[in-house]
Amino acid sequence: MSKLAIKVNIGSRVYPLTITPEEEALIREAAKRVNENMKQLEHTYEVKDKQDLLAMTSLFFANKLLELEKQNQTTGA
């Protein structure tokens, strides 16, 4: 299986990743959504510390994941 070296920017930091080519679009979209959520939180709460924004964004997406898992359990999917 071939590997691809990419760099993603999250919170003004560059992170090098080694992924499969099939993962690239999903990883880039995930990084885009993290950055968008951080910007929204920064404007909504006037938080400037990137670490706080990353923590709040992590909590936001973890909550969304838990909501989806709960929905899947109740629907039997």
C-alpha positions in Angstrom: 0.0 0.0 0.0 1.4 3.4 -1.0 1.9 6.2 1.5 1.6 9.9 1.0 3.4 12.6 2.9 1.3 15.7 3.4 1.2 18.7 5.6 -1.9 20.1 7.2 -2.3 23.5 8.9 -4.3 23.5 12.1 -4.4 26.6 14.3 -1.6 28.2 12.5 0.7 25.2 13.0 1.8 22.8 10.3 1.6 19.1 11.0 3.3 16.6 8.7 1.4 13.4 8.2 2.0 10.1 6.4 -1.3 8.7 5.1 -2.7 6.6 2.3 -3.8 8.4 -0.8 -7.4 7.3 0.0 -7.3 9.2 3.3 -6.1 12.6 1.9 -9.4 14.2 1.0 -10.9 13.2 4.4 -7.9 14.4 6.4 -7.9 17.8 4.5 -11.6 18.2 5.1 -11.2 17.4 8.8 -8.4 20.0 9.1 -10.5 22.6 7.3 -13.5 22.0 9.7 -11.3 22.2 12.7 -9.9 25.5 11.6 -13.4 26.8 10.7 -14.7 25.8 14.2 -11.7 27.5 15.9 -12.4 30.7 13.9 -16.1 30.6 14.9 -15.3 30.1 18.6 -12.7 32.8 18.5 -15.3 35.3 17.2 -18.1 34.1 19.4 -16.2 34.0 22.7 -13.4 36.4 21.9 -10.8 33.7 22.9 -7.4 34.4 21.5 -5.4 31.5 23.0 -4.9 28.8 20.4 -4.7 26.1 23.0 -8.1 27.0 24.4 -9.6 27.1 21.0 -8.2 23.7 20.2 -9.5 22.3 23.5 -13.0 23.8 22.8 -13.0 22.5 19.2 -12.0 19.0 20.4 -14.9 19.1 22.9 -17.2 20.2 20.1 -16.3 17.4 17.8 -16.2 14.8 20.5 -19.7 15.8 21.5 -20.9 15.5 17.9 -19.3 12.0 17.7 -21.1 10.9 20.9 -24.4 12.2 19.6 -24.0 10.2 16.4 -23.0 7.1 18.3 -26.1 7.5 20.5 -28.3 7.9 17.5 -26.9 4.8 15.9 -27.5 2.8 19.0 -31.2 3.9 19.3 -31.9 3.3 15.6 -30.1 0.0 15.6 -27.8 0.9 12.8 
